[in-house]
Amino acid sequence: MITDLIAIIRDYWLLLLIGQYPNGPLGGLANTLILSALSIALAFPVSILLALARLSKWTPLRWPVTMLVYVTRGVPLLMLILWCYFVVPLVTGTDVPSFVIMLTTLVVYQGAFLSEVVRAGIVSLGHGQMDAARALGHSYLGAMRFVILPQALYNMIPSILSTFVSTIKDTTLGYVINVPDLTFAASQVNNQLLTQPFQVFLILALVYYALCWSLTHVANRIERRIARRRAGTVSATISETAQATKMITEQP
């Protein structure tokens, strides 16, 4: 068993890492990471816009966006992938690479999920931050840009990393439309060996586990650091308040 695993890794590690590149399209683990990183990078600004729209007091904007978020979150990702696979070529009138279709699907899907994270981060700050920013002369958008969003996004870093981990696992569904990712590369290895499917997909599972576990560990460490900073800020504020109160009470 162990000998088979070592032999598969020794003979096919390059295919699992970069696919058929440079003799073919980039694939394997490299393509999985690129697809995941691009989808999060593009979904993040989309999620901010969706969150701001959901918080808007303008009903014609808030309700359609709310419906879009709920529908996207309520539909299985595989269904969205198939919809995009058949609808995007009809809309564009051209053949669209499977990588672009999968990227578009992940941006829409993760953008909807991240928008709820962003909205929760903004709401958790309370109305006092916005009122103070407006009192200082900021417009609504200016207060969001310079006061609200920097604080909310800093608190959301662990959630964003967790979403990135989820996206890495979601890329495996790209196999149904022939996206050359790590799962697709493992399937190619299995088709060449034919007699060792358990060993091949065990290696695939171990790679995904190691990658997701590492990123989850990083997210947990960042979350603990943010919690310590919050605790330090609260302690400093209480100490300053106590000193100020003491000075006032000691005055004749």
Steps between C-alpha positions, in 0.01 A plus 500: 500500500763753605722382215219564250441850634870585477519361145197704386638820649845432349363435150216751481587784739558745214161420343331548837690825555465685166300268275626463141677837498705605295381246240139578585286724720609576853323271744539304820553661837635820344177554306291424809683767702485754216128441451431530873711815543350673196144416604550644850683807365214573259220396736623727778417838334176347373410399856564853629268647237231242578532562874470877456198449276337277763560768763362774276178675597403518132249217458528460118868419552482304824227250409640374166846456653352322803314265267817435299698416814235267639450319169873457444555369853201269476594332171762219496832607355491214251173638361655845458798348320272322252291814449810707423639224280195512273388863540830694469576372146143585396533855635847564358447312174845342524660195653617586852783304664393282788745682728323833432157344558613351831658830603180690417292253700728518804505882491119513506467224760773615739405864447153423635639317803768760572244780473329363811834492680568862400149608598533331840837669554353842424191447715711376793668843526171663594356835395734701722793470257293630209351780708844611618638494144208701369542748786860551387379600154527176306238408244337157524738351244795680657412365843470150356833527319715659770335399829260204477649267238863507628384387845248247369738348244776463759265304723393285205848374401450157666162459330651593164773238544236243595310586183823451304531151650141427400572625148793262463266211578231639269739499203476120495155538345667649193576142403148466354582764233859381447682776689865381513540522875653262754199265494512486121873419512437222753234358268752499216747311719229250592412449132863417427541258791147349495574259787578740787205741539506483880866600520460783247202660668650444844793717388249755370317505834824537695613793285168681547504426873855630547427816302168579670631413846796736456280789391251432781788503749613838365144634526474385863829666591391826340166481681675456835731792425203723416328390822812589703519842338134560575553398862805728524308792354211449741740473798681817394171687463381386844833600656491845339141550610584398857796738513291786363225426751753494784647835398155658485396368842827611660458860388401736785 
